[in-house]
Amino acid sequence: MVSKKPFDFWIFITVLILLSLGTIMIFSSSAPAAYNYMKGDTYFFLKKQMLYAPLGIVAMFITMNIDYRKLGRWSPVFLVVSLAMLAVVWIPGIGHIENGARRWFSIAGQSFQPSELAKLAVILFFSFSLSKRKDQLESFFKGLLPYLLLIGVYAGLLLLEPHLSGTIIIGMVASIILFSAGAKIRHFVLLSLPVLFGLAAVITFSEYRRSRVLSFLDPFKDPSGDGYQAIQSLYAIGSGGLFGRGLGRSLQKFLYIPEPYNDFILAVLAEELGFIGVLVVMLLFLIFIWRGIKVSMNAPDVFGSLTAIGITSLVAVQVVINVAVVTSSMPVTGMPLPFFSFGGTSLIFLMSGVGILLNISRYANYERI
């Protein structure tokens, strides 16, 4: 039995700093929209986030003090529950539509997004299962294919919502776990063609996704339509310069960027705090990723190692895609910035994942300084 050690302080303090900065930026970026749409309540989104953030911290402390190996044994249950919840959104009177997507259902008057549970469930189940049968990954049909089929089930349920960004996250994080567990590079190379073909089909046969890709190629061709978000984001980033306009002084958040407190919160941060502010935030994310990889490399067992790399990659993938979208380096898709973007379900489950990572760090053998 491996003795407990102190949790990784770097991960802990970095997450708290990111969460604090995120809460400040949610208030700054959401105030004009809240005043305009919430009957003059400038603090509407801040008050909600001030509820979500402590709940997230509580969730982190709870999972931080649960032996991660117990969660592994429960991972098949989490997997089944997450799949069931993804189906529940289609039940009339329970699931509800928001912004043209059916991704939520209500619990006690609060919206719940089951795709956030699905991300954590996939990480735990894949890590636990692969720790028991990783040698079988040598074979494509007996080893890798069952996991790919499971990813396909999640992808199908998410694309029906539709939720392309959630599909991308789960697919990429699951692939990273599979690769870390020993899946062969040649298998991924062979799979790349059908995956790219499928992605191209999903985009081609969906009018709004096709228009987003075309607007990405030249957003100024339709500046008031499909290219609008990307252009407004670039205006915000460009006007921020090196040091920014100053906290609270963004102009693009005044109903130019749609929902600036969500996927494009980084653009508001760049406008108000400039390149230096964005650099500080990116360095904080890099510290988190560095320490997460360190935990994974020094975990006491394969399950802990794969779970740690899964949680770390969950944050890393979202950060990379969010930055790419905000800077118009890829087509617009709904990708939140971890610890910053507004949302209760995503924050609580993300903080739960951080707690699991911290718990693994308590059993890992490495220097804490």
Kinemage of the C-alpha trace (Angstrom):
@kinemage 1
@onewidth
@group {chain A} dominant
@subgroup {mainchain}
@vectorlist {calphas} color= white
{ca met a 1} P 0.000 0.000 0.000
{ca val a 2} L 1.477 3.330 -1.077
{ca ser a 3} L 1.475 5.911 1.713
{ca lys a 4} L -0.222 9.253 1.232
{ca lys a 5} L 1.820 12.360 0.580
{ca pro a 6} L 0.861 16.048 0.371
{ca phe a 7} L -1.183 16.905 -2.705
{ca asp a 8} L 0.453 18.820 -5.533
{ca phe a 9} L 0.421 22.433 -4.330
{ca trp a 10} L 1.233 23.802 -7.793
{ca ile a 11} L -1.904 22.297 -9.297
{ca phe a 12} L -4.003 23.390 -6.345
{ca ile a 13} L -2.902 27.025 -6.270
{ca thr a 14} L -2.847 27.368 -10.070
{ca val a 15} L -6.457 26.207 -10.332
{ca leu a 16} L -7.572 28.583 -7.575
{ca ile a 17} L -5.823 31.506 -9.295
{ca leu a 18} L -7.383 30.596 -12.656
{ca leu a 19} L -10.815 30.262 -11.046
{ca ser a 20} L -10.443 33.630 -9.299
{ca leu a 21} L -9.328 35.370 -12.495
{ca gly a 22} L -12.150 33.653 -14.368
{ca thr a 23} L -14.762 34.910 -11.907
{ca ile a 24} L -13.439 38.471 -12.212
{ca met a 25} L -13.524 38.234 -16.015
{ca ile a 26} L -17.058 36.807 -16.005
{ca phe a 27} L -18.263 39.868 -14.118
{ca ser a 28} L -16.345 42.243 -16.358
{ca ser a 29} L -17.433 40.596 -19.606
{ca ser a 30} L -21.054 39.890 -18.654
{ca ala a 31} L -22.125 43.173 -17.029
{ca pro a 32} L -23.413 44.907 -20.219
{ca ala a 33} L -25.265 41.796 -21.423
{ca ala a 34} L -26.740 41.233 -17.960
{ca tyr a 35} L -27.924 44.838 -17.768
{ca asn a 36} L -29.489 44.623 -21.210
{ca tyr a 37} L -31.125 41.189 -21.017
{ca met a 38} L -31.705 40.635 -17.284
{ca lys a 39} L -33.802 43.693 -16.445
{ca gly a 40} L -30.879 45.851 -15.411
{ca asp a 41} L -29.331 43.266 -13.073
{ca thr a 42} L -25.656 43.897 -13.847
{ca tyr a 43} L -24.606 41.239 -11.339
{ca phe a 44} L -26.824 38.440 -12.732
{ca phe a 45} L -24.040 36.230 -14.149
{ca leu a 46} L -21.613 37.093 -11.365
{ca lys a 47} L -24.119 35.972 -8.705
{ca lys a 48} L -24.601 32.656 -10.486
{ca gln a 49} L -20.863 32.131 -10.882
{ca met a 50} L -20.341 33.013 -7.218
{ca leu a 51} L -22.599 30.026 -6.494
{ca tyr a 52} L -20.961 27.696 -9.033
{ca ala a 53} L -17.373 28.474 -7.981
{ca pro a 54} L -17.770 27.459 -4.285
{ca leu a 55} L -19.697 24.341 -5.376
{ca gly a 56} L -16.828 23.520 -7.694
{ca ile a 57} L -14.303 23.988 -4.885
{ca val a 58} L -16.389 21.735 -2.613
{ca ala a 59} L -16.534 19.118 -5.386
{ca met a 60} L -12.748 19.362 -5.742
{ca phe a 61} L -12.203 18.819 -2.006
{ca ile a 62} L -14.593 15.855 -1.988
{ca thr a 63} L -12.936 14.022 -4.896
{ca met a 64} L -9.498 15.007 -3.605
{ca asn a 65} L -10.217 12.958 -0.473
{ca ile a 66} L -11.695 9.895 -2.193
{ca asp a 67} L -9.197 7.200 -3.116
{ca tyr a 68} L -9.129 7.382 -6.913
{ca arg a 69} L -8.983 3.580 -7.122
{ca lys a 70} L -12.505 3.415 -5.669
{ca leu a 71} L -13.701 5.695 -8.480
{ca gly a 72} L -12.114 3.289 -10.950
{ca arg a 73} L -14.252 0.429 -9.676
{ca trp a 74} L -17.340 2.611 -10.083
{ca ser a 75} L -16.359 3.812 -13.565
{ca pro a 76} L -18.659 1.369 -15.457
{ca val a 77} L -21.596 2.790 -13.492
{ca phe a 78} L -20.557 6.367 -14.355
{ca leu a 79} L -20.337 5.329 -18.004
{ca val a 80} L -23.852 3.858 -18.092
{ca val a 81} L -25.319 6.827 -16.206
{ca ser a 82} L -23.674 9.331 -18.566
{ca leu a 83} L -25.017 7.501 -21.640
{ca ala a 84} L -28.493 7.383 -20.087
{ca met a 85} L -28.377 11.108 -19.347
{ca leu a 86} L -27.346 11.899 -22.916
{ca ala a 87} L -30.501 10.084 -24.002
{ca val a 88} L -32.687 11.827 -21.386
{ca val a 89} L -32.320 15.194 -23.146
{ca trp a 90} L -34.603 13.805 -25.888
{ca ile a 91} L -37.490 13.046 -23.524
{ca pro a 92} L -40.267 15.667 -24.050
{ca gly a 93} L -40.805 17.829 -21.015
{ca ile a 94} L -37.399 16.993 -19.535
{ca gly a 95} L -34.813 18.011 -22.107
{ca his a 96} L -34.954 21.562 -23.382
{ca ile a 97} L -33.603 23.423 -26.376
{ca glu a 98} L -31.269 26.395 -26.047
{ca asn a 99} L -29.658 28.215 -28.977
{ca gly a 100} L -30.975 25.540 -31.326
{ca ala a 101} L -29.341 22.631 -29.461
{ca arg a 102} L -30.863 20.007 -27.175
{ca arg a 103} L -28.014 19.588 -24.682
{ca trp a 104} L -29.652 20.241 -21.316
{ca phe a 105} L -32.309 19.090 -18.913
{ca ser a 106} L -33.412 20.634 -15.644
{ca ile a 107} L -32.802 19.415 -12.099
{ca ala a 108} L -34.542 21.411 -9.351
{ca gly a 109} L -34.834 24.370 -11.701
{ca gln a 110} L -31.140 24.265 -12.629
{ca ser a 111} L -29.874 23.328 -16.092
{ca phe a 112} L -27.690 20.223 -16.267
{ca gln a 113} L -25.479 19.405 -19.270
{ca pro a 114} L -24.829 15.622 -19.322
{ca ser a 115} L -21.935 15.912 -21.785
{ca glu a 116} L -19.833 17.296 -18.918
{ca leu a 117} L -20.404 14.128 -16.886
{ca ala a 118} L -19.672 12.103 -20.039
{ca lys a 119} L -16.179 13.629 -20.353
{ca leu a 120} L -15.207 12.537 -16.849
{ca ala a 121} L -16.948 9.163 -17.190
{ca val a 122} L -15.015 8.361 -20.380
{ca ile a 123} L -11.702 9.305 -18.744
{ca leu a 124} L -12.340 7.091 -15.709
{ca phe a 125} L -13.740 4.117 -17.629
{ca phe a 126} L -11.100 4.099 -20.367
{ca ser a 127} L -8.303 4.481 -17.807
{ca phe a 128} L -9.653 1.741 -15.529
{ca ser a 129} L -10.440 -0.695 -18.339
{ca leu a 130} L -7.129 -0.137 -20.139
{ca ser a 131} L -5.191 -0.613 -16.910
{ca lys a 132} L -6.636 -4.125 -16.770
{ca arg a 133} L -6.236 -5.112 -20.435
{ca lys a 134} L -3.702 -2.761 -22.014
{ca asp a 135} L -1.727 -5.664 -23.515
{ca gln a 136} L -4.662 -6.384 -25.799
{ca leu a 137} L -4.119 -3.074 -27.604
{ca glu a 138} L -1.591 -4.943 -29.714
{ca ser a 139} L -4.618 -6.276 -31.607
{ca phe a 140} L -6.833 -3.829 -33.477
{ca phe a 141} L -10.027 -5.903 -33.449
{ca lys a 142} L -9.797 -7.405 -29.960
{ca gly a 143} L -8.081 -4.487 -28.266
{ca leu a 144} L -8.669 -1.115 -29.883
{ca leu a 145} L -11.953 -1.583 -31.764
{ca pro a 146} L -14.255 -1.940 -28.702
{ca tyr a 147} L -13.043 1.411 -27.378
{ca leu a 148} L -13.474 3.040 -30.782
{ca leu a 149} L -17.042 1.733 -30.958
{ca leu a 150} L -17.738 3.220 -27.531
{ca ile a 151} L -16.370 6.568 -28.703
{ca gly a 152} L -18.664 6.215 -31.719
{ca val a 153} L -21.704 5.745 -29.465
{ca tyr a 154} L -20.880 8.930 -27.573
{ca ala a 155} L -20.185 10.772 -30.832
{ca gly a 156} L -23.555 9.710 -32.242
{ca leu a 157} L -25.482 10.873 -29.171
{ca leu a 158} L -23.607 14.178 -29.029
{ca leu a 159} L -23.920 14.930 -32.745
{ca leu a 160} L -27.684 14.414 -32.511
{ca glu a 161} L -27.934 17.267 -29.983
{ca pro a 162} L -25.942 18.711 -31.938
{ca his a 163} L -22.730 19.132 -29.906
{ca leu a 164} L -19.721 18.967 -32.221
{ca ser a 165} L -17.295 20.504 -29.716
{ca gly a 166} L -18.237 17.913 -27.076
{ca thr a 167} L -17.683 15.168 -29.657
{ca ile a 168} L -14.251 16.559 -30.505
{ca ile a 169} L -13.208 16.786 -26.834
{ca ile a 170} L -14.277 13.250 -25.941
{ca gly a 171} L -12.740 11.854 -29.122
{ca met a 172} L -9.410 13.607 -28.619
{ca val a 173} L -9.109 12.911 -24.875
{ca ala a 174} L -10.052 9.243 -25.352
{ca ser a 175} L -7.485 8.966 -28.158
{ca ile a 176} L -4.774 10.455 -25.932
{ca ile a 177} L -5.579 7.912 -23.218
{ca leu a 178} L -5.525 5.062 -25.754
{ca phe a 179} L -2.197 6.235 -27.150
{ca ser a 180} L -0.735 6.606 -23.647
{ca ala a 181} L -1.917 3.069 -22.831
{ca gly a 182} L 0.047 1.658 -25.740
{ca ala a 183} L -2.219 1.784 -28.797
{ca lys a 184} L -0.189 1.471 -31.992
{ca ile a 185} L 0.596 4.578 -34.042
{ca arg a 186} L -0.142 2.650 -37.255
{ca his a 187} L -3.690 2.036 -36.069
{ca phe a 188} L -4.238 5.769 -35.538
{ca val a 189} L -2.723 6.515 -38.949
{ca leu a 190} L -5.060 4.019 -40.606
{ca leu a 191} L -8.020 5.482 -38.724
{ca ser a 192} L -7.181 9.071 -39.619
{ca leu a 193} L -8.642 8.794 -43.145
{ca pro a 194} L -12.113 7.518 -42.151
{ca val a 195} L -12.220 9.982 -39.233
{ca leu a 196} L -11.366 12.908 -41.516
{ca phe a 197} L -13.882 11.651 -44.060
{ca gly a 198} L -16.568 11.428 -41.363
{ca leu a 199} L -15.755 14.908 -40.087
{ca ala a 200} L -15.919 16.282 -43.611
{ca ala a 201} L -19.319 14.596 -44.084
{ca val a 202} L -20.645 16.025 -40.809
{ca ile a 203} L -19.600 19.510 -41.929
{ca thr a 204} L -20.721 19.164 -45.566
{ca phe a 205} L -24.234 17.902 -44.786
{ca ser a 206} L -24.879 20.462 -42.056
{ca glu a 207} L -25.646 23.892 -43.451
{ca tyr a 208} L -24.652 25.887 -40.389
{ca arg a 209} L -21.377 23.958 -39.924
{ca arg a 210} L -20.557 24.354 -43.621
{ca ser a 211} L -21.195 28.082 -43.446
{ca arg a 212} L -18.926 28.353 -40.377
{ca val a 213} L -16.061 26.690 -42.224
{ca leu a 214} L -16.549 28.919 -45.262
{ca ser a 215} L -16.689 32.029 -43.076
{ca phe a 216} L -13.499 30.913 -41.331
{ca leu a 217} L -11.692 30.973 -44.684
{ca asp a 218} L -12.760 34.596 -45.187
{ca pro a 219} L -14.750 36.051 -42.261
{ca phe a 220} L -14.826 39.528 -43.835
{ca lys a 221} L -16.807 38.163 -46.773
{ca asp a 222} L -19.869 38.073 -44.511
{ca pro a 223} L -19.025 40.533 -41.701
{ca ser a 224} L -22.590 40.819 -40.393
{ca gly a 225} L -23.389 37.102 -40.729
{ca asp a 226} L -21.299 33.997 -40.228
{ca gly a 227} L -18.051 35.951 -39.962
{ca tyr a 228} L -19.390 38.319 -37.301
{ca gln a 229} L -18.133 36.531 -34.158
{ca ala a 230} L -14.635 35.980 -35.505
{ca ile a 231} L -14.296 39.582 -36.667
{ca gln a 232} L -15.501 41.049 -33.359
{ca ser a 233} L -13.125 38.750 -31.484
{ca leu a 234} L -10.190 39.894 -33.618
{ca tyr a 235} L -11.173 43.538 -33.071
{ca ala a 236} L -11.109 42.941 -29.302
{ca ile a 237} L -7.725 41.198 -29.362
{ca gly a 238} L -6.173 43.774 -31.683
{ca ser a 239} L -7.374 46.760 -29.677
{ca gly a 240} L -5.970 45.308 -26.462
{ca gly a 241} L -2.378 45.749 -27.567
{ca leu a 242} L 0.407 44.940 -25.142
{ca phe a 243} L -1.122 46.065 -21.848
{ca gly a 244} L -4.841 46.327 -22.699
{ca arg a 245} L -7.427 49.034 -22.217
{ca gly a 246} L -7.693 48.269 -18.514
{ca leu a 247} L -9.883 45.918 -16.478
{ca gly a 248} L -13.553 46.618 -17.151
{ca arg a 249} L -12.887 48.890 -20.136
{ca ser a 250} L -13.599 46.529 -23.029
{ca leu a 251} L -15.744 47.996 -25.804
{ca gln a 252} L -16.511 44.776 -27.676
{ca lys a 253} L -18.361 43.315 -24.674
{ca phe a 254} L -21.048 45.972 -25.156
{ca leu a 255} L -23.222 43.597 -27.208
{ca tyr a 256} L -20.756 43.334 -30.094
{ca ile a 257} L -19.415 39.880 -29.163
{ca pro a 258} L -22.396 37.549 -28.570
{ca glu a 259} L -22.299 36.106 -25.024
{ca pro a 260} L -18.773 37.391 -24.294
{ca tyr a 261} L -18.786 35.639 -20.907
{ca asn a 262} L -18.783 32.197 -22.565
{ca asp a 263} L -16.641 30.924 -25.436
{ca phe a 264} L -15.138 34.329 -26.320
{ca ile a 265} L -14.219 35.455 -22.812
{ca leu a 266} L -10.540 35.257 -23.777
{ca ala a 267} L -11.102 37.982 -26.386
{ca val a 268} L -12.462 40.304 -23.687
{ca leu a 269} L -9.515 39.410 -21.457
{ca ala a 270} L -7.118 40.263 -24.298
{ca glu a 271} L -8.838 43.603 -24.869
{ca glu a 272} L -8.800 44.581 -21.196
{ca leu a 273} L -5.491 43.098 -20.012
{ca gly a 274} L -3.629 42.931 -23.315
{ca phe a 275} L -0.988 40.489 -24.491
{ca ile a 276} L 0.612 40.475 -21.028
{ca gly a 277} L -2.650 39.410 -19.387
{ca val a 278} L -3.213 36.610 -21.889
{ca leu a 279} L 0.410 35.497 -21.491
{ca val a 280} L -0.003 35.229 -17.707
{ca val a 281} L -3.160 33.122 -18.119
{ca met a 282} L -1.499 30.856 -20.684
{ca leu a 283} L 1.516 30.398 -18.371
{ca leu a 284} L -0.853 29.351 -15.582
{ca phe a 285} L -2.424 26.759 -17.879
{ca leu a 286} L 1.058 25.539 -18.848
{ca ile a 287} L 1.943 25.109 -15.161
{ca phe a 288} L -1.208 23.056 -14.674
{ca ile a 289} L -0.407 20.873 -17.701
{ca trp a 290} L 3.236 20.446 -16.624
{ca arg a 291} L 2.273 19.327 -13.132
{ca gly a 292} L -0.517 17.098 -14.458
{ca ile a 293} L 1.968 15.291 -16.715
{ca lys a 294} L 4.351 14.999 -13.761
{ca val a 295} L 1.617 13.367 -11.685
{ca ser a 296} L 0.843 10.981 -14.552
{ca met a 297} L 4.483 9.980 -15.003
{ca asn a 298} L 4.930 9.264 -11.288
{ca ala a 299} L 1.549 7.709 -10.458
{ca pro a 300} L 1.761 4.454 -8.496
{ca asp a 301} L -0.269 2.418 -11.018
{ca val a 302} L -1.414 2.410 -14.626
{ca phe a 303} L -4.956 3.483 -13.769
{ca gly a 304} L -3.708 6.545 -11.890
{ca ser a 305} L -1.285 7.412 -14.686
{ca leu a 306} L -3.938 7.187 -17.433
{ca thr a 307} L -6.530 9.064 -15.368
{ca ala a 308} L -4.071 11.873 -14.651
{ca ile a 309} L -3.134 12.253 -18.314
{ca gly a 310} L -6.831 12.142 -19.244
{ca ile a 311} L -7.801 14.956 -16.864
{ca thr a 312} L -4.760 16.995 -17.870
{ca ser a 313} L -5.527 16.562 -21.567
{ca leu a 314} L -9.180 17.491 -20.944
{ca val a 315} L -8.021 20.934 -19.845
{ca ala a 316} L -5.258 21.193 -22.466
{ca val a 317} L -7.484 20.280 -25.431
{ca gln a 318} L -10.140 22.806 -24.435
{ca val a 319} L -7.569 25.571 -23.952
{ca val a 320} L -5.904 24.921 -27.330
{ca ile a 321} L -9.200 24.817 -29.248
{ca asn a 322} L -10.640 27.848 -27.433
{ca val a 323} L -7.540 29.920 -28.199
{ca ala a 324} L -7.643 28.750 -31.833
{ca val a 325} L -11.313 29.741 -32.183
{ca val a 326} L -10.911 33.134 -30.491
{ca thr a 327} L -7.916 34.005 -32.678
{ca ser a 328} L -9.734 32.755 -35.810
{ca ser a 329} L -7.161 30.014 -36.316
{ca met a 330} L -9.952 27.470 -36.766
{ca pro a 331} L -13.714 27.618 -37.490
{ca val a 332} L -15.962 28.865 -34.695
{ca thr a 333} L -17.231 26.123 -32.389
{ca gly a 334} L -18.624 26.291 -28.896
{ca met a 335} L -15.532 25.547 -26.830
{ca pro a 336} L -15.388 26.945 -23.271
{ca leu a 337} L -12.165 28.180 -21.710
{ca pro a 338} L -11.616 26.059 -18.554
{ca phe a 339} L -12.161 27.897 -15.238
{ca phe a 340} L -13.157 31.071 -17.151
{ca ser a 341} L -16.242 30.508 -19.282
{ca phe a 342} L -19.603 30.861 -17.535
{ca gly a 343} L -21.408 27.620 -16.720
{ca gly a 344} L -22.244 25.580 -13.640
{ca thr a 345} L -22.188 21.968 -14.846
{ca ser a 346} L -18.918 22.320 -16.736
{ca leu a 347} L -17.151 24.036 -13.815
{ca ile a 348} L -18.348 21.586 -11.155
{ca phe a 349} L -17.333 18.497 -13.142
{ca leu a 350} L -14.049 20.102 -14.188
{ca met a 351} L -13.223 20.876 -10.556
{ca ser a 352} L -14.217 17.317 -9.647
{ca gly a 353} L -11.657 16.140 -12.192
{ca val a 354} L -9.017 18.417 -10.663
{ca gly a 355} L -9.800 16.871 -7.274
{ca ile a 356} L -9.205 13.381 -8.700
{ca leu a 357} L -5.898 14.580 -10.153
{ca leu a 358} L -4.896 15.982 -6.748
{ca asn a 359} L -5.830 12.695 -5.095
{ca ile a 360} L -3.578 10.786 -7.506
{ca ser a 361} L -0.775 13.244 -6.718
{ca arg a 362} L -1.022 12.227 -3.036
{ca tyr a 363} L 0.121 8.724 -3.958
{ca ala a 364} L 2.633 9.718 -6.659
{ca asn a 365} L 6.347 9.561 -5.892
{ca tyr a 366} L 8.024 12.843 -6.897
{ca glu a 367} L 9.325 16.069 -5.395
{ca arg a 368} L 6.519 18.510 -4.545
{ca ile a 369} L 8.649 21.671 -4.944
